Amino acid sequence: MAFEAAAAKAPARRGRAGVPRRVMDPTCGGGAFLLAALDQFVARGLAPVDALARVAGHDIDDGAVRATRQAIEAWAEREGVRPGDRPEMDVRLSDALTVAVEPGQRPDVVLGNPPFATPLRGDGLPESAHTLRLEHAELLGPYADLAAVHLLHAVRSVMSQQGEEGEGGVVAFVLPQSLLSSRDVAGLREWLRSSAPTTHVWASDQLEFEANVRVFAPVLSVGGTASTTQTWAEQVAGALGVPHVDLDLEHGTLADLATATAGFRDEYYALAEAVGEESALGTGHPRLATVGAIDPLSFSWGSMPLRFAKQAWHRPVIDEDRIPSAKREWFARQRQPKVLLPTQSKIFEPYVDRNGSVLPVTPVISVHAAAEDLDRIAAVLLAPPVVAWAHRRWFGAALAINAIKLAAKDVVTIPLPPDRARWDEAASLVPMGPAALPEIAALMTQAYRSDDSLLRYWLDRAPISGDRLSE
C-alpha cells in the first residue's frame, strides 16, 4: 500500500517513470517495507539485481537487522540473483537519526513504521531523538512522540537530496493517530502542510497491531504543491468515511451568541471538597453533573448512580459554603442558565440548564448565553452537519475513534445556519426533550441546507432507540 502510493508520486529517475532511485526504511524491523519495495521495483520492470541496489535500511536492534538481511537474501534467491552478482546490502545496525548519508546515496523515498515511543512513559526519548527535537523545538514540543521525530528527520533527509539534485521525493510512514491532534506536534503538522503536503492517506478504524493503538499512513510529497487545504485530521476522517461538509462563516458563529468555558483541575478539586448526598445536605443545593449523567436534551441525575472523585453518588449536590473562596467567582458563573455539553461522545449531547441549578464537572463544557438563545444553541449543537463538520475537524482528539472531543474555545467557532426559519422551528422543539431529537435533527439538516446523507450519518450515531427513529 505505502510503497505503491509513494512510488506513484516519486519523480522520474533515469528515464524510468515511477521508479525511485533509492528507497530507505529508517527503522526496518524485519524488512517488510523493503521487501514490498523490491517487489514493486520488479513489477515496474526493474531487474532484480538492480532493485537490490536501490534499497537501504537502518535499525538499532541487531536481531532486526539480521532478520532483514536474511529476508532480502531469501528474496534475491527466489528472484534468481546469484550471490556473486548481488550488490553489497545496505542494511545497517545504526540509528538513522544520527547517520550521515553520503551525497548520491540520499533517499528519494522513505518508508517505514517508526517506533511510537512517547516521552510520557519510560525513560523518555533516545538521546539522538532528544537532540533532534531540541534542534527543532519550534516544530516539536517536549512530549512529541518518537514517530514524529523520525517523520521530521525523514522529510529533511529527502529535502537534502532535493537540494542537491533539484528533484522532489516522498515520505510514507505508518503513524499513531494520536499525531493527528497532539499539541506537541502541531508545529510539525503545520510545517508539513507547506513543505511536504499529503497526497494520499490510508487509515484504519481497527487495531492493526498488537499494541493498543490505531494508525494512519500519510504519503507526503516533499517539496510538492498542496492540492487540498484539509488538515491531516480531516483527511483521515474522510478516509474512514466521515462525511465532508462545508460550513461557511457568512452567517456568523456561536461566538455571536455565547461564550464557552470548562473547569480545570482546581475546579474539580473544589467540587470534590463540597460534594455530598442530597439526603444529607438537604434540598435546594445545585446538582452535580458529570459527563456520564448527560445525554442529548436529558440529565439522568437522581435516576441512576454516577461516579465522581472515585466514589459512587446517587443524588450528589454541592454545598456552596464549602466552595473555596478562590473559586467563588467561578461557582457564581456556573449558577447561571447555560447549555451543558459533554465531550467524548459520538454526537454532541447538549442539555439546557434553564435555571442554573446544575454544576458541571470537567470535562463538561458550559455554554453561556441569553436565556432566549439557549434552545437555539442546543439546536445548533444537535445539527447533523455540525456533528460531521466537527468530527472531521477534530478527528483523533477523542479517546475513541468514533467520538468527538473539542475544547471550550472550539465550541464558539461552530458556524451558524443560513436558514433562520428552520433553525427557529428546531429550537422551539428543544423543550420537548429527547422525544423531539429526530425532528430537530431533520430540521437542522435543512437549516444548514444539507442533504439527507448527513441526517442518516447522525441517526446512525445518535443514542436513540430504534422505535424513536422510525417515528
N, C-alpha and C positions, 0 to 999 in steps of 0.2 A: 504493500500500500504506500508506505512513505517513500520508497525509492522510485516507484513508478511516477508519483506526482512530482517528486523532486527532479527526476531526470527530464520530465516533460518541460520543466521550466528552466533547465540548465542551458547556458549559451552554447552555440555551435562550437565544436572543438575539432580542429584539424580536418575540416571538411565533412565531418560526420555529425549531422544534426541530432540533438537529443542524447549524445553520449558524453558524459562528463569526462574531463581529463583525469581527475583524481577524486575519489570518494574516501572520506575518513570517518571513522567512528571513534570518538574520544574516550568512550567507556565501553569497550567492545564486548565485555562479558563472555558469552560462549560463541560469539561471532555471527549471530543470526542476521544482523543487518548487513554485514559484509557478504555473507552467502547470498542474500537476496540481491545485493548489488552485482555480484558475479553472474548470477542467473540472468539478470536484466541486461547486463553488458552483452552476453552471448545472444540473448533474444533480439538485441538490436544489431546483430551482425558482426560483433567483435569476436576475434579468435580467442579461445580460452586462455592461451598463453599471454596475449595482450591484456586481457581482462585482469589477470593476476597482478600485472604491473600497475594497475590503477587503483588498488585498494590499500588502505592503511588503517591500523588500529592501535589504540593505547588502552592499557588498563593497569591499575595499581595492584591487582591481585594476580599472583603468579599462576594460580590454578586456572583463572580465566584466560590468561594469555596462552597457556599450554592448550586449553580446550579449543580456543580459536584457531591456533596454528594447526592442530590436528584436523579440525573441521575443514579448513581450507585445503590441506593436503589431500584429504579424502575427496573433496570436490575436484581438485586437479586430476587425481587418479581416475575419477569417474568420467571426466571430460577427455581423458586420453592424453594428458600432458605428461610427458616423461620427466622423471626427476631431474635429469641433466639439462632439460630445456626450461625449467621453471625459473623465473626471476627470483631474486632474493626477497623473501617475505618480509614486508614492513609491518610487523605486528610486535609491539614493544611492551616490555614491563616498565611503564613510565606514567607519570602524572601529566596528562595532556595540558593541564593549566600552566605547566612550567616548561614544557618542551619548546625549544626554539626551532621552528621549521625552516629548513633551507629554502632559499629562493628557487623557484621552479618545482618545488615539492609541496607547495601550499595547496590545500584542497579547494575545489570549487563547489563541492557538495559535501556537507557534513550531516551525517545521520546518526541517530542514537537514542538511547533510553538512559539518560544520566541518572545518577542516584538522587533520591528525593529527600535526603537528609535535611533536617531543619535545625538551626541554632537553638530552638526552644527545647530540644531534647538532647540528652547525652552530653558530649564534650564540645558541642558546637561544630563549626565548620573546620575542615582541614586547614592547615596553615596557608597552603597555596591559595585556597578559595578565600580565606580571610583577607589575605594581602590584596587579591584582585578586587574584592568587594570594597576595601578601603580606597583603592585607587579610583574606583568609580562610585563613590558614595552618593553622587547626585542621581545615579540610576538604581542603586541597590541599597535598601535600608538595612539596619543591623540584624533584622530577622529574616532576610531574604533566604529562600530555600537554595540548597546546593545546586539543584537543577537550573535555577535561574542564573547562577554564576556561570555554569557550563554553557548555557544558552548565550549569554553575553560574549563569552570567550569565543564560541564558535562563530558567531556573526562577525566579530572583529577579525578572526582568522581569515574568513572569506573576504572581508573588506581589504585586508592587507594584500591578498592575491589580486584583488580587483585593482588596487592602486598600482601594482607592478605591471599588469597586463591590460588594464582598461576594460576589463570584462566583469560582468556580474557573476553571481553564484547563488547557491541555495542552501538553506539550513532547514532540516526537518527533524524535530525531536518529539518523542513521547514525553509529555509533561503532566504533572499533577494538576487537576482542575482548580486547586487552591490558588494557582498562579493567576487565575482569571480575576480575582478580587483582592489579592493580598496587597495591603497598603505598602509594604516594603518593596514591592515590585512595580508600583505604579509608575515610577520614573522610567523603568526599563520598558514597560508596555508602551508608554507614550513615545519614547525614542524609537522603538521598533516600528511604530506606525509610519514613520517617515523614512527611516534608514533601511528597514527590511520589512516592507508591508507583507501581509499574509495573502497568499494567492489561493490556497486550499486549506480546509480544516477537516480533520476526521475527529470524531468524538464518540464516546460510548457512555450510556447510562447504566452500564453494568460494571461490576468489579472484575476487571480483566486480569488482575494479577492476584497472587496470594496475599499481598499487602492490602489492607482495607482502604483502598484509595481508587478514585475514579480518575480517568486520564483523558487527555486530548492530544492531538498531534497537529500543530500548525506547520504549514510549508511556507517558509519565508523567502522572499525574493530580495536578496541583498543588493541594494542599490537600485531596486526596481521602483516603479511608479505605482502608488496606491490606486487600486481600482474600486475601492469602497471606503466609506467613512465609518463603517461599523467597527466597533471595538472587538477585541477577542471574545469577550463575554457574549456579545450579540451574534457573532459568527458561530460560536459553539452552540448557543441556544438554537440558532437556525438549523444547524446540522442535526440537532436532536429533535427537531420537529416543532419547536415553539413558533407560533405564527408570527409573521412580520406585520407590523402595523406602524403607520406614520401618524404621529400626533403632533400637529403644529402648535405653535405658541401664539397664533394670531388672536385667540380669544382669551388669552391670559393663562395663569397658573393658579394653583391653590394658594400660593403666596398672596394673591389678591384678596383672599377671603380669610386666611387663617395663619396662625403660627403653629409650630410643632416643637415639642420638647420631649426629652426622655431622661429619666433619672439615671444616676450612675451608682457606683459602689457606696458612696456616702449616704445617698438617699435610701438605698437598700438596707443598710445597717440601721439607719434612723427608724425605718418602719419595723425592722426586726425587734427593736427595743420597745416599740409601742404597741405591738400587736397583742390581741387577746381574743378570747371567745366572747361573742355577744352575750351568752348566758352569764358570764362573769362580769363583764364591763357594763352591761345594760344596753338598751336601745338608744338610737339617736346618733351613734358614732358612725363615721364614714366606713364603708365596706372596703375590704381589701380585694384587689383584682390582680390575679396572675394571668399569664398567657393562656394556661390551660382552662381558665374559667370563662374565657370569652370565645364565642362563636359568632358567625355573621348575624348581627342585629339581636343577639341574645347574650345573657350573662347568667351563668349557672350557679352563682353564689347561693349557698344555702340548700341547694338540691343535690349536691354531691361534694365529697371532700376535695380539698385542694392542698397542695404542698407548698410550704413557704418556710424558709430558714430551717431546713432539714426536719420539718415537723408537719404532720397532717393536721388540717384545721377543717371544722365543719361550717362555722359561721364567723369567720375572722373579721374583726373590726379594729380600728385604730383609736387608741386613747390619745386625744390631742394634747393633753397635759404632759405626756411623756415624750413628745417630739422634741429633740434638742433645739435650743434657741437658734442655733446656726441654720437650722432647716425650716424654721417657721415661715419664712417668706415663700419657700418652695411649696410648703404644705398649703399655704393660703391660695396659691395659684391653682393647685390641684383641686380645690374645693369649688372651682367654677364649672359651669356647664362646658362640655367638651365631647369630642369623639375619641374613643379609645381604640387603638389599633395595635394588635399583637403582631409580632413578626414570626418568621419561620413557618409560614402556612402556604398552602397551595394556591389560595386566592386571598385577597385582602378580606379581613373579617372584622369590620368596624362595629362598634357598639356605641350608641348615643347615650351618654350620661347627661340627662337633661337638667338635673338639679345639682350637679357637683357632689353627689353623695358617694362617689367611688374614688378610691386612691389606687393608682396603678403601680405595679412593681416592675422594675427593669426586667426585660426589655420592652414592655408595653409602651407605646408612644402616645402622648396626649396631643390632640389637635384642637387648639383653642380658637373659637370664632364667636361671632354674634349668635345669639340663640336662634334667630331666624335662618341662619345659614347652616346649622348643624346637620339637618336632614339632607341638604344639598351636597354637603361634603361627604356624607356617608354614601350617597348615590354615586358620586364620582369614584369613590374607592371600590364600589361594587361593580363598576363598569367592566365588562369583559375586555374591551380594547385596552383599558388602563392596565388590567392584570397582565395581558400578553406583553404590552409595552414594558412594564416594569420587570417582568420575568426575563426578557431579553436584556434589558439594560443592566440589571444587577445579577445576572446569571452567575452561579458559582459562589455567591457570598453566603448562602444558607448552608446549614448542616446537611440537609437532604437535597438530592439532585432536583426534585420537583418543587421545592419550596422557594419562597421569595423572602429575601431579607433586605431591608433598606434602613437607613438611618433617619432620624427625625429631620435632618436638613434636606434629605432627599424627598420627603413626602410633599413638601411645598413646591417642588419643581414639576409636579404632575400637571399636565395641560388640562384646561377646561374644555368642555364640549362645545361645538358650534351651534347645536340645536337647543336653544333655551327652553322651548315649549316642552320637548320630550324630557329634558332634564328636570324641569319643574314637576312634570307629571310623575316621574320616577321618585322624586323626593317626597311627593305627597303620600307615597305608599310606604315609606320607611317606618312610620309609626306602627304599621301593621305587624312588623316583626318578621320572623323567618318565613312565615307563610307567603309573603309577598316577594321573596327573593327571585324566583324565576321571572316574574313580570318586571321587576326592577331591572334585572339583567338585560331582558329583551329591550326595554325602553332605552336603557343607557347605551346599548349597542347602536340603536337608531340615533340617539343623541350625538354619538361620535361619527355617525354616517359610515358605519362599518357593516360588513355583511354577516350573514348567519354563521359563517365558519368560526368567527370569534365567539359567538354565543355558544356554539357546540363545544368549543375548546373549554370555555368557562364551566359549562354544565358538567363536563367530564371530570373536572377538578373539584367542583363545589361539594361540600359535605352536606348534601341534601338527599333525602330519601328518594327511592325510585318512584313512589306514589306521588310525591310532590312534583317531580319532574314531568310526569305525564299529565298533570292537570292543565 
